[in-house]
Amino acid sequence: MFKGTVAGILLGTIIMSAPLAEAEGTKKAMIAPGLFSFTVDHEGDAIEVMRNQNPENRVSELYSTTFRGTPQAMNPFAPHDVETLGEREFTEYMMQAEKDETIMIVDTRTEGWHYRLTIPGSQNYPFTLMDEQESLEDTLDDFGVEITGAKTDFNNARTLVMFCNGYWCGQTPAMGRALLNAGYPEDKLKYYRGGMQAWTSLGLTVVGEAVE
């Protein structure tokens, strides 16, 4: 029902092969020490992920306003121990997902948000899919969960690296809590709390209809 292709590579290998800031006297905005860029597949297209190198670049208008919702807790899934990620940890998972199909980068926002602007390599599974049993089960199937009658087997469940609009957005917390309630293993859920607002604030590569 849903598209489900993901892949990744180990961070050490990527760091060795990624373009470095080698030009003498040229200051480059880096993703991490020694890591200038990496490439991911996004709907069949190879997208280079890097920070915008234009010193005059500004945050997308979609995320330029500050009057937003209440900030989410660092772990809005407590008492479940779900790991919260920063950008460097998140990009590590993005690179791993290029070779490891057990890792999925999941945009939990509704479709309108996703197609307007998203992170390359992400797949859209809106949090609203959790509202109905049928769509919940279809989504779990895409996530590697085996459902046989009343039995649900999470042994092959994929690691979901989830994000939404930002610190204030409740879409990933809603998705994560629904998955946990369904029995999803907490160690296979990861939460990029900064989401699109933090991602765009660093000038990192985005794809979508709102890309200028």
LINBEL-V263507 format. One record per pair of residues at least 6 apart in sequence whose ideal C-beta (glycine too) atoms are under 7 Angstrom apart, sorted by the first residue. I is the first residue (numbers start at 0). J is the second residue. D is the distance in Angstrom with one decimal. If there is no record, write none. Layout:
# LINBEL-V263507
i:I j:J d:D
i:I j:J d:D
This chain:
# LINBEL-V263507
i:0 j:137 d:4.7
i:1 j:124 d:6.7
i:1 j:137 d:7.0
i:1 j:138 d:6.9
i:1 j:141 d:4.8
i:2 j:122 d:6.3
i:3 j:122 d:6.9
i:3 j:141 d:4.7
i:5 j:96 d:4.8
i:5 j:100 d:5.5
i:5 j:102 d:6.1
i:5 j:103 d:4.8
i:5 j:104 d:6.8
i:5 j:122 d:7.0
i:6 j:40 d:6.8
i:6 j:96 d:5.9
i:6 j:97 d:4.4
i:6 j:98 d:5.0
i:6 j:99 d:6.6
i:6 j:100 d:5.9
i:7 j:94 d:5.6
i:7 j:95 d:3.3
i:7 j:96 d:3.5
i:7 j:97 d:4.2
i:7 j:98 d:4.8
i:7 j:99 d:4.4
i:7 j:102 d:5.5
i:8 j:94 d:5.2
i:8 j:95 d:6.3
i:8 j:97 d:4.9
i:8 j:98 d:4.5
i:9 j:95 d:6.5
i:10 j:91 d:4.8
i:10 j:94 d:5.9
i:13 j:37 d:5.2
i:13 j:94 d:4.7
i:14 j:33 d:5.2
i:14 j:34 d:5.3
i:17 j:34 d:5.2
i:17 j:35 d:5.8
i:17 j:36 d:5.9
i:17 j:37 d:5.4
i:18 j:35 d:4.7
i:18 j:36 d:5.5
i:19 j:33 d:6.3
i:19 j:35 d:5.7
i:20 j:27 d:3.9
i:20 j:29 d:6.2
i:20 j:35 d:5.6
i:27 j:35 d:6.2
i:27 j:52 d:6.4
i:28 j:50 d:4.0
i:28 j:52 d:6.1
i:28 j:202 d:6.6
i:29 j:35 d:5.8
i:30 j:49 d:6.9
i:30 j:50 d:6.4
i:30 j:90 d:5.8
i:31 j:87 d:5.0
i:35 j:49 d:6.2
i:36 j:47 d:5.3
i:36 j:48 d:6.1
i:36 j:49 d:3.7
i:37 j:48 d:5.5
i:37 j:94 d:5.4
i:38 j:45 d:5.4
i:38 j:46 d:6.7
i:38 j:47 d:5.3
i:39 j:46 d:5.7
i:39 j:48 d:6.0
i:39 j:93 d:5.9
i:39 j:97 d:5.8
i:39 j:119 d:5.1
i:39 j:120 d:3.6
i:40 j:97 d:6.8
i:40 j:120 d:6.5
i:41 j:119 d:4.3
i:41 j:120 d:5.4
i:41 j:206 d:5.7
i:46 j:119 d:4.0
i:46 j:204 d:6.4
i:46 j:206 d:6.3
i:47 j:204 d:6.8
i:48 j:93 d:7.0
i:48 j:119 d:5.7
i:48 j:203 d:6.6
i:48 j:204 d:4.6
i:49 j:204 d:5.9
i:50 j:201 d:5.9
i:50 j:202 d:4.6
i:50 j:203 d:5.6
i:51 j:202 d:3.5
i:56 j:202 d:5.2
i:58 j:199 d:5.2
i:58 j:200 d:5.4
i:59 j:116 d:6.4
i:59 j:199 d:4.7
i:59 j:209 d:6.7
i:61 j:115 d:6.8
i:61 j:116 d:5.8
i:61 j:209 d:6.0
i:62 j:165 d:6.8
i:62 j:195 d:6.1
i:62 j:196 d:4.4
i:62 j:199 d:5.0
i:67 j:165 d:7.0
i:67 j:167 d:4.0
i:68 j:167 d:4.0
i:68 j:168 d:6.8
i:68 j:169 d:6.7
i:69 j:167 d:6.4
i:70 j:166 d:4.8
i:70 j:167 d:5.4
i:71 j:166 d:6.0
i:71 j:167 d:6.8
i:71 j:169 d:6.7
i:71 j:172 d:5.7
i:71 j:192 d:6.3
i:73 j:83 d:5.4
i:73 j:192 d:6.9
i:74 j:81 d:6.0
i:74 j:83 d:5.8
i:75 j:172 d:4.0
i:76 j:172 d:7.0
i:76 j:175 d:5.3
i:76 j:176 d:6.2
i:76 j:179 d:6.2
i:79 j:179 d:5.3
i:79 j:185 d:4.4
i:80 j:185 d:5.6
i:81 j:175 d:6.3
i:81 j:185 d:5.4
i:81 j:188 d:4.8
i:81 j:190 d:5.6
i:82 j:189 d:5.2
i:82 j:190 d:6.9
i:83 j:190 d:5.0
i:83 j:192 d:5.2
i:84 j:189 d:5.6
i:84 j:190 d:6.5
i:84 j:191 d:4.7
i:85 j:193 d:6.9
i:86 j:193 d:6.6
i:86 j:197 d:6.6
i:86 j:201 d:6.3
i:89 j:160 d:6.6
i:89 j:191 d:4.5
i:92 j:102 d:6.1
i:92 j:104 d:6.8
i:92 j:160 d:4.5
i:92 j:189 d:6.6
i:93 j:104 d:5.9
i:93 j:120 d:5.5
i:95 j:102 d:5.4
i:96 j:102 d:4.2
i:96 j:103 d:6.7
i:96 j:104 d:5.6
i:96 j:120 d:6.4
i:101 j:157 d:5.1
i:101 j:158 d:6.1
i:102 j:157 d:6.6
i:102 j:158 d:4.8
i:102 j:160 d:6.6
i:103 j:122 d:6.2
i:103 j:157 d:5.1
i:103 j:159 d:5.5
i:103 j:160 d:6.8
i:104 j:118 d:6.9
i:104 j:120 d:5.2
i:104 j:121 d:4.5
i:104 j:122 d:6.7
i:104 j:160 d:5.1
i:105 j:121 d:6.7
i:105 j:122 d:6.0
i:105 j:124 d:5.3
i:105 j:159 d:5.0
i:105 j:160 d:6.6
i:105 j:161 d:4.7
i:106 j:113 d:5.0
i:106 j:117 d:5.2
i:106 j:118 d:6.9
i:106 j:121 d:4.3
i:106 j:122 d:6.8
i:106 j:123 d:4.8
i:106 j:162 d:6.4
i:107 j:124 d:6.5
i:107 j:125 d:6.6
i:107 j:126 d:4.8
i:107 j:161 d:5.2
i:107 j:162 d:7.0
i:107 j:163 d:5.1
i:107 j:170 d:4.9
i:107 j:171 d:4.6
i:107 j:174 d:4.3
i:108 j:125 d:6.5
i:108 j:163 d:5.0
i:108 j:164 d:6.3
i:108 j:170 d:5.2
i:109 j:125 d:4.8
i:109 j:127 d:6.4
i:110 j:123 d:6.3
i:110 j:125 d:6.2
i:112 j:164 d:6.7
i:113 j:123 d:4.1
i:114 j:207 d:5.9
i:114 j:208 d:5.8
i:115 j:207 d:5.3
i:115 j:208 d:5.4
i:115 j:209 d:4.8
i:116 j:195 d:6.6
i:116 j:205 d:5.2
i:116 j:207 d:4.1
i:116 j:209 d:4.6
i:116 j:210 d:6.9
i:117 j:205 d:6.7
i:117 j:206 d:6.1
i:117 j:207 d:5.4
i:118 j:162 d:6.8
i:118 j:198 d:6.0
i:118 j:205 d:6.6
i:119 j:204 d:5.8
i:119 j:206 d:5.2
i:124 j:138 d:5.7
i:126 j:170 d:4.6
i:126 j:173 d:4.6
i:126 j:174 d:3.9
i:128 j:134 d:4.5
i:128 j:135 d:6.5
i:128 j:138 d:4.8
i:129 j:135 d:5.4
i:129 j:174 d:6.1
i:129 j:177 d:3.6
i:135 j:181 d:6.6
i:136 j:146 d:5.7
i:139 j:146 d:6.4
i:139 j:181 d:6.7
i:140 j:146 d:6.7
i:142 j:156 d:5.9
i:142 j:157 d:5.2
i:142 j:159 d:6.5
i:143 j:155 d:4.6
i:143 j:156 d:5.0
i:143 j:157 d:4.4
i:144 j:151 d:6.3
i:144 j:152 d:6.8
i:144 j:153 d:5.6
i:144 j:156 d:5.2
i:145 j:152 d:4.1
i:145 j:155 d:6.8
i:151 j:182 d:5.9
i:153 j:182 d:6.1
i:153 j:183 d:6.4
i:153 j:184 d:5.6
i:156 j:183 d:6.3
i:156 j:184 d:6.0
i:156 j:187 d:5.3
i:157 j:187 d:6.9
i:158 j:187 d:4.7
i:158 j:189 d:6.7
i:159 j:187 d:6.5
i:159 j:188 d:5.5
i:159 j:189 d:6.8
i:160 j:189 d:4.4
i:160 j:191 d:6.6
i:161 j:171 d:4.7
i:161 j:174 d:6.3
i:161 j:175 d:6.4
i:161 j:188 d:6.9
i:161 j:189 d:6.7
i:161 j:190 d:5.9
i:161 j:191 d:6.8
i:162 j:171 d:6.1
i:162 j:191 d:4.0
i:162 j:194 d:4.5
i:163 j:170 d:3.9
i:163 j:171 d:4.3
i:163 j:194 d:5.0
i:164 j:170 d:7.0
i:164 j:194 d:5.3
i:164 j:195 d:5.1
i:164 j:196 d:6.3
i:165 j:193 d:6.4
i:165 j:194 d:4.3
i:165 j:195 d:5.9
i:165 j:196 d:3.1
i:165 j:197 d:6.3
i:166 j:192 d:5.9
i:166 j:193 d:6.3
i:166 j:196 d:6.7
i:168 j:194 d:5.9
i:171 j:190 d:6.0
i:175 j:188 d:5.6
i:175 j:190 d:6.5
i:178 j:188 d:6.5
i:179 j:185 d:6.4
i:199 j:205 d:6.5
